[in-house]
Amino acid sequence: MYKKCVCAYKRTGLGGALGRFLHRMLPALNRLALRASATGTAVDDALGLPELVAAVLAAIDDDDYDAVCKTAGSWCRAFEASGPSCRDAHDTWRALAARVFPGAPTLDKDNAQANFYALCRRANEYRNGARLLSGNGDEDVRVFVMAAVKHSGWMLAWASAPLKKDFDIVLAAVTNDGEALRHADDSLKKNREIVLAAVKENGQELKHADEDLKKDHKIVMAAVTQNGMALEYADEDLKKDREIVMAAVRQNGGALMYASALLRKNREIVLAAVTKYGNILLMQDAYTFKNDREIVLAAVTQSGDVLMYMSAPFRKDHEIVLAAVTQNGSVLDYAGPLLKRDPEIVLAAVKQSGWALNYADEDLKKDREIVLAAVTRNGQALYYADDSLKNDPAIVLAAVKQDSHALRYADASLQNDPAIVLAAATAVAAAI
């Protein structure tokens, strides 16, 4: 019976939210199903039991009214047997309406289920612009503004000025979407709880917080933990705070540019920053560590193109160059001459970018394994292969499968080969 319940809800094609909800309800479904008839309709009978329908509706828990409306509707439509039970669960529908739309007017006094669905439709009308969130004088819109911002926080922008001062509405909006803070009344941009909720959702919203809260260690820490670049908006004193700056660069290495001058030269912080964003090593203060091997290795591992700005000794360093070309094969161009002859280095480079074959030593352009890896990655890299491999059927076939245009670089003897021409045509068709 447990398996039947699982199959039943999968078979109906219900949405992901309802599926997850039913998964949590399976033990209860199983117990109730055992009480149902032993006929072939046992599952539907079980799912239609009034106590189960009431339990399902009462247990739907989501801050987004739209998700609750859809889940409730899906359950009641999914199984024929649950229809009567849904209609008759008046107390449950009234409780659900009170929970999802607290303080809402009664739109249908005769049918609690119909009233709930009417409230769902009314909320959608406010959300899609058919009714004004700013109010039109014929009803209290607060409950619908609350529903709207819980669904999409940015809809606070369309609320009336008094509702942009409403603590609960603004808190719900910024919890859903931190950017809603910019639409809140200035008085609430000074509210610690509101701002903290906003920056936890979107750290960059620290920009719109009151200046005094930009000095608040907890708020700034929450902001930079969510988005390191929020350090830009922190008070200058907190840009000198090692804990704050470390949290920021660990989230986004680029945040180093907003740290105090002293911390921009702190080795541990620079190491953390380049590990996250290698190119920050090229910033003036961080560049003082350009001869620090550990920092350079961390930087090229994250961003291989940093290698082009490094000194000759590092371009000859096998470990550093291998890390760089593994991340960006094209920087093989900046490796020392001896490393361009190193099969391990070149193979790693062409696996990342077939075009890197251009920078390999001429002898390695004759290496079948390397050339095959290159054309498998970028078919037109066949152009850089030694002529002896341009008439290798396996290599040419791999090249045209990746890019039909590679056929032009194949040896003339293979340009009319049926299998190769077919592979090229197939590649063209796939690209259309």
LUMLO-287480 format. One record per residue (C-alpha): residue number from 1; residue in three letters; x, y, z. Coordinates in steps of 0.001 Angstrom, whole numbers, plus 500000, padded with zeros to 6 digits. Layout:
BEGIN
k_r_u_v_w
NUM_ALA_X_Y_Z
...
END
This chain:
BEGIN
k_r_u_v_w
1_MET_500000_500000_500000
2_TYR_502907_502348_500710
3_LYS_504125_501839_497160
4_LYS_500649_502398_495768
5_CYS_500500_505783_497470
6_VAL_503848_506742_495979
7_CYS_502771_505648_492514
8_ALA_499488_507456_492833
9_TYR_500924_510886_493358
10_LYS_503629_510419_490748
11_ARG_501061_509248_488230
12_THR_499019_512428_488552
13_GLY_501898_514670_487540
14_LEU_501624_516952_490558
15_GLY_504105_519754_491086
16_GLY_507390_519509_492972
17_ALA_506127_521305_496100
18_LEU_503178_518946_496421
19_GLY_505380_515959_495685
20_ARG_507749_516879_498517
21_PHE_504800_517489_500804
22_LEU_503247_514120_499999
23_HIS_506582_512441_500590
24_ARG_506499_513741_504155
25_MET_502892_512569_504458
26_LEU_503501_509021_503211
27_PRO_503485_507359_506662
28_ALA_500079_508897_507397
29_LEU_498819_507983_503937
30_ASN_499878_504396_504461
31_ARG_498091_504089_507813
32_LEU_494913_505579_506416
33_ALA_495078_503476_503264
34_LEU_495055_500328_505384
35_ARG_491641_501367_506623
36_ALA_490295_501849_503108
37_SER_488457_499236_501102
38_ALA_490372_496252_499815
39_THR_489152_496851_496277
40_GLY_491179_498180_493351
41_THR_490158_501689_494411
42_ALA_491830_501395_497799
43_VAL_494319_504158_497118
44_ASP_491742_506635_495870
45_ASP_489431_505718_498730
46_ALA_492221_506358_501203
47_LEU_493184_509653_499611
48_GLY_489571_510736_499699
49_LEU_489029_510161_503410
50_PRO_487746_513390_504999
51_GLU_490237_513236_507859
52_LEU_493123_512885_505399
53_VAL_491915_515747_503220
54_ALA_491534_517940_506295
55_ALA_494999_516931_507515
56_VAL_496546_517666_504133
57_LEU_494973_521100_503837
58_ALA_495866_522006_507413
59_ALA_499462_520894_506984
60_ILE_500219_522903_503835
61_ASP_502888_525272_505069
62_ASP_504428_527866_502803
63_ASP_504955_531609_503125
64_ASP_504076_532049_499453
65_TYR_500290_532216_499076
66_ASP_500570_531150_495430
67_ALA_502261_527893_496399
68_VAL_499581_527188_499029
69_CYS_496752_527926_496594
70_LYS_498228_525688_493922
71_THR_499032_522868_496327
72_ALA_495563_522864_497851
73_GLY_493972_522952_494415
74_SER_496200_520202_493084
75_TRP_495361_517898_495960
76_CYS_491620_518366_495570
77_ARG_491754_517902_491784
78_ALA_494202_515012_491766
79_PHE_491963_512247_493044
80_GLU_488312_511851_492213
81_ALA_487553_510455_495641
82_SER_488863_513544_497434
83_GLY_486416_515915_495726
84_PRO_483518_515622_498193
85_SER_485867_515654_501162
86_CYS_487480_518843_499900
87_ARG_484141_520560_499458
88_ASP_482917_519507_502880
89_ALA_486023_520532_504852
90_HIS_484563_523939_505670
91_ASP_486369_524508_508957
92_THR_489668_523510_507382
93_TRP_489217_525920_504471
94_ARG_488311_528741_506856
95_ALA_491423_528036_508934
96_LEU_493584_527908_505804
97_ALA_492199_531226_504582
98_ALA_492819_532818_507970
99_ARG_496400_531569_507962
100_VAL_497266_532484_504380
101_PHE_495213_535675_504112
102_PRO_494916_536977_507703
103_GLY_492408_539790_507948
104_ALA_491089_539281_504418
105_PRO_487454_540023_503609
106_THR_485043_537140_503052
107_LEU_484324_536983_499340
108_ASP_481987_533980_499417
109_LYS_479937_533564_502594
110_ASP_478263_530334_501547
111_ASN_481209_528108_500644
112_ALA_484501_528149_502543
113_GLN_486403_526366_499772
114_ALA_485091_528768_497140
115_ASN_485986_531686_499413
116_PHE_489567_530465_499715
117_TYR_489928_530116_495954
118_ALA_488343_533549_495490
119_LEU_490965_535028_497804
120_CYS_493665_533294_495754
121_ARG_492265_534834_492570
122_ARG_491966_538245_494219
123_ALA_495585_538075_495364
124_ASN_496623_537217_491802
125_GLU_494724_540246_490517
126_TYR_496741_542480_492813
127_ARG_499945_540720_491871
128_ASN_499455_540996_488110
129_GLY_498308_544616_488146
130_ALA_494590_544118_487518
131_ARG_494101_545749_490921
132_LEU_496355_548381_492453
133_LEU_498541_547422_495408
134_SER_498501_551083_496338
135_GLY_494734_550746_496973
136_ASN_491696_551874_495066
137_GLY_489407_552785_497946
138_ASP_486995_549850_497803
139_GLU_488781_547481_500180
140_ASP_491687_547185_502593
141_VAL_494583_546035_500416
142_ARG_497031_545279_503230
143_VAL_496371_541548_503262
144_PHE_496894_541351_499514
145_VAL_500030_543468_499619
146_MET_501371_541068_502243
147_ALA_500537_538108_500018
148_ALA_502159_539804_497034
149_VAL_505446_540650_498748
150_LYS_505731_537188_500246
151_HIS_505520_535878_496696
152_SER_507786_538538_495141
153_GLY_509426_540998_497501
154_TRP_510125_543567_494801
155_MET_506370_544202_494541
156_LEU_506795_546471_497547
157_ALA_507666_549095_494938
158_TRP_503975_549291_493985
159_ALA_502583_549541_497492
160_SER_501280_552794_498914
161_ALA_503533_555010_501018
162_PRO_501807_553998_504299
163_LEU_502379_550307_503541
164_LYS_506036_550973_502791
165_LYS_506220_552045_506437
166_ASP_504497_548858_507625
167_PHE_507098_546830_509527
168_ASP_505581_543404_508867
169_ILE_505059_544020_505170
170_VAL_508554_545373_504625
171_LEU_510109_542550_506649
172_ALA_508245_539979_504536
173_ALA_509339_541759_501351
174_VAL_513051_541961_502171
175_THR_513089_538396_503471
176_ASN_511863_537266_500075
177_ASP_514002_539689_498066
178_GLY_516594_541902_499719
179_GLU_516334_544449_496914
180_ALA_512950_545433_498278
181_LEU_514810_547451_500926
182_ARG_515359_550244_498422
183_HIS_511573_550668_498193
184_ALA_510983_550749_501945
185_ASP_510334_553997_503757
186_ASP_513525_555633_505017
187_SER_512386_555095_508597
188_LEU_512632_551318_508102
189_LYS_516039_551559_506481
190_LYS_517160_552474_509983
191_ASN_515566_549384_511478
192_ARG_518177_546802_512403
193_GLU_515928_543755_512005
194_ILE_514702_544870_508580
195_VAL_518182_545647_507266
196_LEU_519650_542442_508673
197_ALA_516982_540393_506898
198_ALA_517619_542284_503663
199_VAL_521393_541831_503609
200_LYS_521115_538171_504523
201_GLU_519142_537711_501326
202_ASN_521198_540134_499224
203_GLY_524371_541543_500722
204_GLN_524560_544384_498210
205_GLU_521485_545930_499786
206_LEU_523795_547267_502495
207_LYS_524039_550175_500070
208_HIS_520476_551222_500948
209_ALA_520794_550857_504708
210_ASP_520983_553865_506973
211_GLU_524555_555083_507486
212_ASP_524528_554135_511161
213_LEU_523762_550507_510302
214_LYS_526725_550409_507946
215_LYS_528786_550603_511124
216_ASP_527015_547613_512673
217_HIS_529439_544666_512788
218_LYS_526745_541983_512674
219_ILE_524910_543554_509743
220_VAL_528058_544130_507717
221_MET_529288_540614_508468
222_ALA_525987_539187_507236
223_ALA_526179_541327_504101
224_VAL_529734_540400_503101
225_THR_529153_536751_503917
226_GLN_526314_536745_501410
227_ASN_528133_538929_498864
228_GLY_531716_539942_499509
229_MET_531438_542982_497261
230_ALA_529076_544539_499813
231_LEU_532255_545574_501620
232_GLU_532178_548614_499355
233_TYR_529259_550017_501370
234_ALA_530582_549260_504839
235_ASP_531747_552046_507128
236_GLU_535442_552841_506711
237_ASP_536236_551542_510202
238_LEU_534863_548101_509287
239_LYS_536968_548037_506142
240_LYS_539880_547891_508577
241_ASP_538325_544988_510472
242_ARG_540302_541843_509670
243_GLU_537402_539468_510393
244_ILE_535017_541394_508146
245_VAL_537510_541695_505293
246_MET_538501_538034_505486
247_ALA_534846_536990_505271
248_ALA_534359_539296_502294
249_VAL_537335_538050_500250
250_ARG_536512_534443_501008
251_GLN_533133_535019_499413
252_ASN_534447_537147_496530
253_GLY_538156_537818_496103
254_GLY_537382_541040_494274
255_ALA_536262_542525_497583
256_LEU_539940_543060_498371
257_MET_539767_546325_496462
258_TYR_537446_547757_499125
259_ALA_539558_546747_502119
260_SER_541714_549280_503942
261_ALA_545171_549957_502504
262_LEU_546768_548050_505356
263_LEU_544679_544905_504863
264_ARG_545194_544984_501116
265_LYS_548826_544213_501914
266_ASN_548066_541497_504450
267_ARG_549472_538221_503116
268_GLU_546823_535925_504577
269_ILE_544021_538081_503263
270_VAL_545619_538388_499818
271_LEU_546064_534609_499687
272_ALA_542387_534099_500513
273_ALA_541413_536675_497907
274_VAL_543439_535233_495021
275_THR_542199_531756_495862
276_LYS_538729_533029_495094
277_TYR_539616_535501_492324
278_GLY_543090_535104_490886
279_ASN_543128_538325_488893
280_ILE_542986_540392_492057
281_LEU_546709_539681_492351
282_LEU_547173_542255_489602
283_MET_545774_545008_491807
284_GLN_548488_547437_492884
285_ASP_548687_546526_496576
286_ALA_548276_542766_496062
287_TYR_550893_542861_493314
288_THR_553494_543332_496007
289_PHE_553125_539546_496432
290_LYS_553927_538815_492787
291_ASN_557076_536979_493865
292_ASP_555354_534910_496536
293_ARG_555169_531417_495033
294_GLU_552255_530182_497155
295_ILE_550166_533209_496266
296_VAL_551051_533013_492575
297_LEU_550158_529317_492485
298_ALA_546793_530015_494129
299_ALA_546141_532857_491683
300_VAL_546896_530910_488476
301_THR_544946_527919_489754
302_GLN_541873_530116_489913
303_SER_542643_532288_486872
304_GLY_545249_530917_484497
305_ASP_545703_534161_482565
306_VAL_547513_535650_485564
307_LEU_550532_533695_484293
308_MET_551122_536211_481508
309_TYR_551895_538900_484103
310_MET_554239_536801_486183
311_SER_558043_536856_486064
312_ALA_560118_534430_483980
313_PRO_560974_532091_486873
314_PHE_557293_531368_487434
315_ARG_556694_530774_483729
316_LYS_559357_528067_483922
317_ASP_557893_526525_487083
318_HIS_556281_523192_486139
319_GLU_553673_523165_488930
320_ILE_552614_526756_488364
321_VAL_552376_526423_484581
322_LEU_550484_523130_484860
323_ALA_547961_524755_487201
324_ALA_547607_527726_484855
325_VAL_547059_525763_481625
326_THR_544656_523397_483361
327_GLN_542480_526413_484082
328_ASN_543145_528257_480795
329_GLY_544898_526269_478106
330_SER_545707_529313_475988
331_VAL_548239_530626_478522
332_LEU_550580_527927_477246
333_ASP_551699_530804_475035
334_TYR_553371_532381_478097
335_ALA_555064_529246_479400
336_GLY_558823_528897_479163
337_PRO_560204_527165_476016
338_LEU_561092_523976_477837
339_LEU_557575_523595_479210
340_LYS_556082_523971_475734
341_ARG_557926_520742_474983
342_ASP_556597_519016_478089
343_PRO_553916_516441_477082
344_GLU_552131_516649_480446
345_ILE_551855_520436_480268
346_VAL_550782_520512_476633
347_LEU_548255_517713_477033
348_ALA_546637_519515_479975
349_ALA_546521_522709_477926
350_VAL_544878_521213_474824
351_LYS_542351_519330_476941
352_GLN_541213_522686_478275
353_SER_541491_524530_474948
354_GLY_542302_522780_471709
355_TRP_543614_526062_470318
356_ALA_546540_525776_472726
357_LEU_548065_523340_470214
358_ASN_549221_526457_468385
359_TYR_551684_527198_471214
360_ALA_553062_523704_471618
361_ASP_556551_522798_470489
362_GLU_556584_521583_466877
363_ASP_557546_518059_467917
364_LEU_554425_517763_470062
365_LYS_552250_518778_467132
366_LYS_553225_515373_465763
367_ASP_552151_513613_468964
368_ARG_549016_511639_468162
369_GLU_547613_511632_471713
370_ILE_548038_515380_472092
371_VAL_546595_516221_468682
372_LEU_543635_513896_469200
373_ALA_542890_515579_472550
374_ALA_543144_518997_470925
375_VAL_540770_518316_468026
376_THR_538329_516528_470301
377_ARG_538104_519758_472280
378_ASN_538201_522177_469310
379_GLY_537923_520573_465902
380_GLN_539583_523410_464022
381_ALA_542737_522912_466082
382_LEU_543490_520423_463300
383_TYR_544931_523449_461513
384_TYR_547906_523434_463914
385_ALA_548566_519693_463721
386_ASP_551546_518381_461840
387_ASP_550722_517451_458238
388_SER_551449_513824_459031
389_LEU_548373_513734_461291
390_LYS_546051_515584_458930
391_ASN_545732_512362_456942
392_ASP_545006_510242_460005
393_PRO_541351_509119_459617
394_ALA_540694_508829_463360
395_ILE_542034_512304_464096
396_VAL_540207_513934_461198
397_LEU_536989_512135_462130
398_ALA_537239_513363_465723
399_ALA_537885_516897_464464
400_VAL_534900_517085_462081
401_LYS_532594_515541_464674
402_GLN_533447_518443_466949
403_ASP_533394_521105_464224
404_SER_532459_520403_460615
405_HIS_534634_523296_459447
406_ALA_537688_521270_460410
407_LEU_537232_519323_457162
408_ARG_538982_522115_455283
409_TYR_542210_521387_457184
410_ALA_542197_517658_456516
411_ASP_544506_516135_453971
412_ALA_542947_516190_450496
413_SER_542878_512394_450505
414_LEU_540333_512422_453321
415_GLN_538126_515332_452300
416_ASN_535922_513032_450205
417_ASP_535985_510070_452574
418_PRO_532287_509003_452979
419_ALA_532488_508409_456738
420_ILE_534256_511709_457358
421_VAL_531941_513702_455087
422_LEU_528911_512121_456784
423_ALA_530294_513017_460215
424_ALA_530843_516608_459086
425_ALA_527301_516823_457675
426_THR_525915_515414_460926
427_ALA_527822_518056_462891
428_VAL_526362_520780_460669
429_ALA_522830_519453_461174
430_ALA_523341_519277_464941
431_ALA_524502_522896_465010
432_ILE_521419_524208_463258
END
